[in-house]
Amino acid sequence: MRNFNNWLKSVLIAEILDKVKERRREVTVLDLGCGKGGDLLKWKKGRIDKLVCADIAAVSIEQCQQRYNDMRRRGHPNDRTFSAQFITADCSRELLSGKLRDPELRFDVCSCQFVCHYSFESEQQADTMLRNACERLRPGGFFIGTTPDAYEMVKRLEASDSNSFGNEVFRVSFQKKGVYPLFGCQYDFSLEGVVNVPEFLVYFPLFEEMAKKYNMRLVYKKTFKEFFEEKVKDEKNKVLMQWMQALEQYPPDERGQLASDSPGEYDHAKRIAANPAARRPLGTLSKSEWEATSTFASQK
């Protein structure tokens, strides 16, 4: 599932950089909530010129910078590697503009992957995050990101007999259901044994309305399922998916092993494989992993 999510991000980033390069020779990117630098290779492959990485965790910024240095060191002498600045800051409480080495710097893309929902603890925090993401974008610049789908999460919660829902891969727990404030609607999310992390629902129409304050308008929004079904039709994306091993092979070969051995987790793939006309081997995720990925939406 991690590879699948990484493929989705790779496709989103590649497509947006192609759009920017239709009118810009040099591309500058802000990676807002960069973590340990999981997208550094995507920026390198996209041949950007400048990158600013920002994250609340100092240890993550240190690891991100180390990965960047290692990437430059391993690269071919003739490779062009973008310049980068690394900033430790809570982007929902601090303004980045005063921390930039170049006070005149403008961005063509701001990428905020799997983190913007943390800022919806309060209206002020959400507004500060959006200001950091958008106020230094060039005219025509893009703010891209991924965030959990509040509609899907509330639907699953209301269908549950308790204040939580999930499966063997993930679990989401709310304090109560029936009341969902626009800000500070907290839930705990755990994924495959990872420690629970408090997060906050993002009511997307509100998110869209708040972004208008910074002269932004929505041009694209899809759930992960919709995004996958649309983009996998492109042969280039199919090849990338195979290279990144974004889906499991079903049935597995003699060297392979499925991610889950629980009954029923691959019944959907089994039904497709039973069709003599079906292409083999199939690429799939377990039922639990598909459910986990369907809680996310991507937008730009």
C-alpha positions in Angstrom: 0.0 0.0 0.0 2.9 2.3 0.7 4.2 1.8 -2.8 0.7 2.4 -4.2 0.4 5.7 -2.4 3.9 6.6 -3.5 2.9 5.9 -7.1 -0.1 8.2 -6.8 2.1 11.0 -5.6 4.6 10.4 -8.3 2.0 10.7 -11.0 0.4 13.8 -9.4 3.8 15.5 -9.1 5.0 14.6 -12.6 1.8 15.9 -14.2 1.9 19.2 -12.4 5.5 19.8 -13.2 4.8 19.1 -16.9 2.1 21.8 -16.7 4.4 24.3 -15.1 7.2 23.7 -17.6 4.8 24.6 -20.4 5.4 28.2 -19.4 8.4 28.2 -17.1 12.0 27.2 -17.8 13.1 27.3 -14.1 10.8 25.6 -11.5 10.8 26.4 -7.8 9.0 24.1 -5.3 7.9 24.4 -1.7 7.5 21.0 0.0 5.3 21.9 2.9 5.5 19.1 5.6 8.3 17.4 3.8 8.9 14.8 6.5 12.1 12.8 6.0 12.3 13.8 2.3 10.3 11.0 0.7 9.7 13.1 -2.4 13.2 14.2 -3.0 13.8 11.8 -5.8 10.5 12.9 -7.4 11.7 16.5 -7.5 15.0 15.3 -9.0 13.3 13.3 -11.6 11.1 16.3 -12.4 14.3 18.3 -13.0 13.3 21.3 -10.8 15.7 24.1 -10.1 15.1 25.1 -6.5 13.4 23.4 -3.5 12.4 24.6 0.0 11.6 21.8 2.5 9.7 22.7 5.7 8.6 20.5 8.5 7.7 20.8 12.2 10.1 18.0 13.3 13.7 19.0 13.5 14.9 15.4 13.3 12.9 14.9 10.1 14.5 18.0 8.6 17.9 16.7 9.5 17.2 13.3 7.9 15.7 15.1 4.8 18.8 17.2 4.4 21.0 14.1 4.8 19.1 12.3 2.1 19.5 15.3 -0.1 23.3 15.4 0.5 23.5 11.7 -0.1 21.6 12.0 -3.3 23.9 14.7 -4.6 27.0 12.7 -3.6 25.8 9.6 -5.4 24.7 11.5 -8.5 26.7 11.6 -11.7 29.0 14.6 -12.0 27.0 15.8 -15.0 23.6 15.4 -13.2 21.8 18.6 -12.5 20.6 18.6 -8.9 18.4 21.3 -7.6 19.5 23.7 -4.9 17.6 23.3 -1.6 16.9 25.0 1.7 15.7 23.2 4.8 13.5 24.9 7.4 12.3 23.6 10.8 9.0 25.3 11.5 5.4 24.6 12.5 3.8 25.7 9.2 0.4 26.0 10.9 1.7 28.5 13.4 4.8 30.2 11.9 5.2 32.2 8.6 7.9 30.8 6.3 8.4 34.1 4.4 10.7 35.5 7.0 12.8 32.3 7.1 13.7 32.1 3.4 17.3 32.8 2.3 16.0 34.7 -0.6 13.2 37.1 0.5 12.1 37.6 -3.1 11.7 33.8 -3.8 8.4 32.8 -5.5 7.2 29.2 -6.0 5.7 27.5 -9.0 4.4 24.6 -6.9 3.6 24.0 -3.3 3.2 20.3 -2.4 1.5 19.3 0.9 1.2 15.5 1.0 -0.7 13.8 3.8 -0.2 16.6 6.3 -2.5 19.6 5.7 -5.2 18.1 7.8 -3.1 18.5 10.9 -3.6 22.2 10.6 -7.4 22.0 10.9 -7.1 21.9 14.7 -8.2 25.5 14.6 -9.2 28.1 12.0 -6.1 30.2 12.7 -3.8 27.2 12.1 -5.6 26.3 8.9 -5.4 29.8 7.6 -1.6 30.0 8.5 -1.0 26.8 6.6 -2.8 28.1 3.6 -1.0 31.4 3.7 2.3 29.6 3.8 1.2 27.4 0.9 -0.2 30.0 -1.3 0.9 33.6 -0.7 4.3 33.1 -2.4 3.0 31.2 -5.4 3.6 32.9 -8.7 0.4 33.8 -10.7 -0.8 30.5 -12.2 1.1 28.5 -9.6 -0.3 25.2 -8.2 -1.0 24.0 -4.6 -1.2 20.2 -4.7 -1.8 17.7 -1.9 -3.5 14.8 -0.4 -5.8 14.6 2.6 -8.2 12.1 4.1 -11.7 12.2 2.7 -14.0 13.5 5.5 -17.1 12.4 3.7 -15.9 8.8 3.5 -14.7 8.8 7.1 -17.9 10.1 8.5 -20.0 7.7 6.4 -18.0 4.7 7.7 -18.1 6.0 11.3 -21.9 6.4 11.1 -22.3 2.9 9.8 -20.2 1.5 12.6 -21.6 0.1 15.9 -18.9 1.9 17.8 -16.9 5.2 17.7 -14.3 3.6 15.4 -13.9 1.7 12.2 -11.2 -0.1 10.3 -9.7 -3.5 9.4 -6.5 -5.4 9.8 -4.5 -2.6 8.1 -5.8 0.5 9.7 -8.2 1.9 12.4 -9.8 5.3 12.9 -11.3 6.2 16.3 -13.4 9.2 17.2 -14.4 10.4 20.7 -18.0 10.4 19.6 -20.2 10.6 16.4 -23.0 12.7 15.3 -21.2 16.1 15.9 -18.5 17.2 13.4 -17.2 20.7 14.0 -15.6 22.5 11.1 -12.3 22.8 13.1 -10.9 20.6 15.8 -12.8 17.5 14.8 -10.2 15.1 16.1 -9.8 11.4 15.4 -6.9 9.0 16.0 -5.5 7.1 13.0 -3.4 4.0 13.2 -1.9 2.2 10.3 -0.4 -1.3 10.4 0.7 -1.2 14.0 2.0 2.4 13.9 1.3 4.4 17.0 -1.9 6.4 17.0 -1.6 9.9 15.6 -4.2 12.6 16.4 -5.6 14.2 13.2 -8.4 16.5 12.2 -11.2 16.2 9.7 -11.1 18.6 6.7 -14.5 19.7 5.4 -13.4 20.2 1.8 -15.9 22.9 0.8 -14.6 25.0 3.7 -11.0 24.3 2.6 -11.8 25.4 -0.9 -13.5 28.6 0.4 -10.6 29.5 2.7 -8.1 29.1 -0.2 -10.0 31.8 -2.2 -8.6 34.3 0.3 -5.2 33.7 -1.3 -6.5 33.9 -4.9 -6.7 30.2 -5.3 -9.4 28.2 -7.2 -10.0 24.5 -7.4 -9.0 22.9 -10.7 -8.9 19.2 -9.8 -10.2 16.9 -7.0 -10.4 13.2 -7.0 -10.5 10.4 -4.5 -7.5 8.0 -4.7 -9.8 5.4 -6.3 -11.0 7.8 -9.0 -7.4 9.1 -9.5 -6.1 5.5 -9.9 -8.8 4.5 -12.4 -8.2 7.6 -14.5 -4.4 7.6 -14.5 -3.7 3.9 -14.9 -5.2 4.1 -18.4 -1.9 5.9 -19.5 0.7 3.4 -20.5 3.5 5.5 -19.0 1.8 5.4 -15.7 1.3 1.6 -16.0 5.0 1.1 -16.6 5.8 3.3 -13.6 3.4 1.3 -11.5 5.2 -1.9 -12.4 8.6 -0.4 -11.8 7.5 0.9 -8.3 5.8 -2.4 -7.5 2.7 -0.4 -6.5 0.4 -3.4 -6.8 0.7 -7.0 -5.6 0.9 -9.8 -8.2 -2.1 -12.1 -8.1 -1.8 -15.0 -8.0 1.7 -14.7 -6.6 4.5 -16.7 -8.3 6.6 -19.3 -6.4 8.8 -16.5 -4.9 6.0 -14.2 -4.0 3.8 -13.8 -0.9 0.6 -11.9 -0.5 0.5 -9.1 2.0 -2.4 -10.8 3.9 -3.3 -14.4 4.5 -6.7 -13.6 6.0 -9.7 -15.3 4.4 -11.5 -13.2 1.8 -8.8 -10.5 1.4 -8.3 -11.4 -2.3 -11.8 -12.6 -3.3 -12.1 -9.6 -5.6 -9.0 -10.6 -7.4 -10.0 -14.3 -7.5 -13.3 -13.4 -9.2 -11.4 -11.4 -11.9 -8.8 -14.2 -12.4 -11.5 -16.7 -12.9 -12.4 -15.0 -16.2 -10.4 -16.7 -19.0 -10.1 -13.4 -20.8 -8.5 -11.7 -17.8 -5.0 -10.5 -18.1 -2.5 -12.4 -16.0 -0.9 -11.9 -13.6 -3.3 -9.4 -12.0 -2.1 -6.3 -10.1 -4.1 -5.7 -6.9 -4.1 -4.8 -3.2 -5.8 -6.7 -0.4 -9.4 -5.7 0.4 -8.2 -4.0 3.6 -5.6 -2.0 1.8 -8.1 -0.9 -0.9 -10.4 0.3 2.0 -7.5 2.2 3.6 -6.5 4.0 0.4 -10.2 4.9 -0.3 -10.2 7.2 2.8 -7.9 9.6 0.9 -8.6 12.3 -1.7 -6.1 14.1 -3.9 -6.4 17.6 -5.2 -4.5 20.3 -6.9 
